[in-house]
Amino acid sequence: MNMTESIAETEDLALKRPLFFAALIAVLLLSSATRIINVSGWPLWTDEAWSIWAAHDLPLDEVINRLAADRHPPAYFIALNLWSSVAGDSRLALRFVNILAGVLTVAVTYRIGAATFGRRAGLYGALFLSVLSLPVYYSQEVRHYGWLTLAVALMSLTFLRVLKRPTRGRLIVYALSVAFMLYTQYLGVLLLAVQGVYSLLFWRAEVRIKVRMVSAWVLAGLLIVPWGVVMAGHLANLLGSGGLSNYPERYASTLDNLIDVPNLLFDGQLALLGGAYLIGVYGLICEWRERRAGNAPARTAGGELLTSRHTAYVVLGGAGLYAAMFVVNNWIGLLAPRGMVFLMPLLVVVCGAGIARLREAQPRLILAGAALAAIVGTYTPPQPRIAADAVAAQIAAGASAGDLVILEMDWDNYTLDYEMRQFGVNADVFLTWRKKDYRDPDAPGLFSAEPLFSRFRRIWAVHWLQPPEMLDRLMAGADGYRLARWIDVPLGDQWGTRFEDNTATVALFERVNAEGEIARFDKRFILHDALFDTSSMPGETVVVDLWWSALEPAALDYSAGVYLLDESGTVVAQDDAAMGDRATSQWAVDELTFDRHPLILPADLPPGQYDLAVSVYWYADPQPLPTDGGPLAVVGAVEINAG
């Protein structure tokens, strides 16, 4: 039995439709599971947050303007804008746009494999695409590379169908797929170039048929003209910023990376999947030899051709294109994970063909099962990201609606801004890094937060990586601000080696009346100032910040009580805690000390005006220190609004 007859036999076995259909559904369900499970478990990274800034909760014309200024085509971002207006801006909702595209890519990959190598090969290829880290991750990221992978897969499928039978309808669909790619991410033109070379040089078709193919490219070009008009004013920016190339996190074209990069694509399973790929290529060579010898190609039980004459395109568009990218990479850097993920459908199809060509079922299952187990057990998101959720949690734990948050986090300003919204921070947020041209690090900033200082009494300064301009000004006492709290938040070990700084600073500053005096407590303590929101809602937390000094050394460690009193003087909310971060017995005389008390309001608190009062006491003495002849000092009022 020759190779072709063996493949035909295995293909006929694959056509036991109920079982095969169930296996295909299982693969699609697996692809959905790998993309959805834990998709909300890790924070956004820099470019994801930029995508949200560019596309979320904006008029479409503003989305177009932001994209044109940053060279990105609009298809994915418009979809993100429309989807988020319906589904919201949770991590799952925003990432679902790509999750759906990823599952569709798996289905299209199956069709490419079925059209070129047979249904069994398509099934194995789809299985690998369902679990490999690179396609899984870029099906989760809030970026357009998942859509690019879908676009080039559709482009390959429609291209193969045109090669098989170039009808007008198929040419139009192919042109639409090319336009979809161009509206999604320009990097797909590399595969379009492969299609151009293949169809013009290797496609055995009459000249008039090839002219039709050219007309499809012309149609796709006409469809992209509207975006070209928009981009015309930004052409210099596009070319000056590297165009399609010079991706960050890219690999150099070295001998070591000649193996390391494919190993990355195959999740460290180069021996297994690379071996399957070589078996697939060997089978193609055998098939081509049989065709040249005049042997008729094998057919399935249904009369369908088992293999296509155009399997060479799948190899050229996968491994062939990777080799070309590797060669030119040192001049126009292309080898980065995000720049190679679109190669995966054509790569895994040949891997699937290699496994499908094994004669016995047992070796096929062992090889596929071993690769599947190894891949699933090693998945990690390939894109580094800071622990922006941990920073946002620190701010959310203490920020109030009347506060100002100043972000000095470089490109990750957008990341932290998004994560703070997810944690419910409703303070005003100011991003200090905006530039006249944000791609030019030497360009002067358009805005300074300093004019805002006089409008707020509490400011959170969050800093990492960029020069701490606003943080330094606040530390120097600008507008009378004093440091209340300083929190260092670890961002992850990877940043220590990359930027020599793996810690973000979260600092709270307050504009304090240090010379003021609200109350004295038994000639021992002075309450200089009290900062709190003067209006709130039932069930919310009123953060009360007190600033103290000691008139004499304290022998005991005192506590402060903060109370919300109704009109009859009844306590409706209360917080008791030690005064400040250090025990009062360690205070120096006249040292200004910060003391925070979160006051949790009852959910059923009636609307109205309530007095805010403070007491000082030692835990073993039931009598508070006297102030103004009584146990409590009223420091202000809080208006409770109807829920």
C-alpha positions, 0 to 999 in steps of 0.5 A, a space after each residue: 500500500 503506497 502513502 496516498 492509499 494509506 492516507 485515503 484509508 485513514 481519511 475514510 475512517 475519519 468520515 464516520 460522521 457522528 463521531 467526527 462531528 462530536 470530536 470537532 465540537 469538542 475541539 471548539 469547546 476546548 478552544 473556548 475553555 482555554 480562552 475563557 478560564 481565568 481570563 479575568 485573573 490578571 490585570 491589563 498591560 500597557 497596550 491593552 489599557 491604551 486600546 481601552 483609552 482609544 476605543 471605550 466610551 467615545 464617539 466613533 469619530 474620536 476613536 478614528 482620530 486616536 487610531 489614525 494618530 497612532 497608525 492602527 487600522 480601525 476594525 478591531 477598535 470599532 468593534 471594541 467600542 460598540 461591544 463595550 457600549 453594550 457589555 461594559 468594561 470588565 476584563 472579561 467583557 473587553 477580552 471577549 471580543 478577541 475570545 470569540 475571534 480566537 474560537 472562530 480562528 480555530 474553526 477556520 483553521 480546521 477548514 484550511 486543514 480539511 481543504 488541503 490535507 483532509 479532515 483528520 489533519 484539519 481536526 488535529 491542527 485545530 486541536 493544537 491551535 486550541 491550546 498553544 499559548 501564543 494563539 490562546 493568549 492573543 485571543 484574550 488580549 485587548 489588542 487586535 492581534 487575535 483579529 489579525 490571526 482570524 483575518 489571515 486565516 480567512 484570507 488563506 481559506 478564501 485564497 485556497 478556494 479561489 485557487 480551486 475554482 476562481 468564480 466571481 463570487 469566490 473572488 469577491 469573498 477573497 477580496 473582502 477577506 483581504 480588505 478585512 485584514 487591511 482594516 485590522 492590522 497591516 502585518 497581514 500584508 506579508 502573507 498577502 505577498 506570499 499569496 501574490 507570489 504563489 498565484 502569479 508564479 506557481 498557480 497553473 492557471 490561464 492568464 485571464 484567470 490570473 487577471 481576475 485574481 489581480 482584480 480581487 486585489 484591486 477591489 480590496 485596495 479600493 475598499 481600503 481607500 477610505 482609511 487611506 484618506 484618513 491616514 494620509 495626514 499621519 503618513 509621516 508619523 506612520 513611517 517615522 515610528 517604524 511602520 509595520 516593524 520594530 516591535 518591542 520585545 522582539 528577537 534578534 536573528 541569531 543562530 540560537 534564536 533560529 531554534 528558540 523562536 520556533 520553540 516559543 511558537 510551539 510552547 517548548 514542544 519543538 521536538 513533538 510538534 516540530 517532528 509532526 511538522 517535518 512528517 507533514 512536509 515529508 508526506 507532501 513531498 511524497 504526494 508531489 512525487 506521485 503527482 509528477 509520476 502521473 498517479 491520480 490523487 486519492 479521494 475520500 469515500 464521498 469522492 472529495 479530493 484528499 489533498 489539494 494541489 496547493 498544499 505548497 502554499 500552506 508551507 510557504 505561508 507558514 514556515 516559508 514566511 517565518 524563514 523570510 521574516 527571520 532573514 530580514 528581521 535584523 533590518 526591519 525587526 519583525 520577530 516578536 510574539 505579537 508579530 508571529 502569532 498570525 503564522 500559527 494557523 498555517 503552521 499547525 495545519 501542517 503539524 496536523 497533516 503530519 500526525 494524520 499521515 501516521 498509519 496506525 491510530 495508536 501512534 497518532 493518539 500518543 503523539 497528539 496526546 503527549 503534545 496536548 498534555 505538555 502544552 496545557 501544563 505549561 501555559 503562561 501569558 507571554 506578555 509581561 505586565 505590572 501588578 497594576 491591580 495591586 496598586 489600584 487596590 491600595 488606592 481604592 482602600 483609602 481614596 475618597 470621591 473628593 480626592 485627586 489621584 495624580 499618575 506618574 506611571 509613564 505608559 502604564 498611566 492608562 493601565 492604572 486608570 483602568 484598574 482603579 475604575 474596576 476597583 471602584 475608585 471614583 476620585 478625580 484622576 490626572 495623567 501627567 505624562 501626556 505630551 505634544 507628541 507622546 512618542 517623543 520622550 523629550 517633548 514638553 508636557 502639555 499639562 501640569 497638575 500643579 494648578 489643581 493643588 489648590 482645589 483639593 485637600 487630599 492628593 494621591 501621587 502614584 509613581 513608577 518609572 517616569 521622572 517624579 515631577 509632581 511627587 517631588 513637588 508635593 514632597 517639597 511642600 507645595 501649597 502646604 501639602 504634607 506627606 500622610 502615607 507612603 506605600 511601596 507596592 511590588 510590581 513583579 520580579 521581572 521589572 527589577 531586571 528590566 528597569 532596575 525598579 520593581 516597586 511603585 510608590 503610592 503616596 498620600 498628601 494632605 493640605 493641612 492647617 498645621 497652625 490651626 486648632 480644632 480642640 485640645 484634649 486635657 492639655 495633652 493633645 491638639 487636634 489641628 485639622 480634620 479632613 473628610 467628605 462633607 456629603 455621603 450616602 448610606 452604606 458608604 465609608 467616610 474617611 476621616 483624617 485627623 492631624 494631631 500634635 502632643 503638648 507634652 510627652 505621653 506616658 500612655 498609648 492613647 486611642 481616638 474615637 470618631 463618631 457620627 451623631 444624629 440630632 439627638 446626639 445618638 451615635 449612628 456610626 463609630 470607629 476606634 483605633 490607636 492614634 496614628 501609625 506610631 504609639 502616642 508614647 513615641 510621639 515627639 512634642 509638637 510633631 505633626 502626626 497623621 491619623 486615619 479613621 474609616 467610618 462605615 455608614 449603616 445601609 439604612 441610615 436616614 438622610 439628613 445632617 449629622 455631626 462628626 465628633 472625636 474623643 481621645 481615651 486610654 483603653 483601660 480608662 472608661 473616661 475620655 480626656 476632657 475637651 471643652 468641658 465634655 468628652 467629645 469635640 465636634 469637628 464638622 458635619 456630614 450631609 447624608 443624601 438619600 440612597 
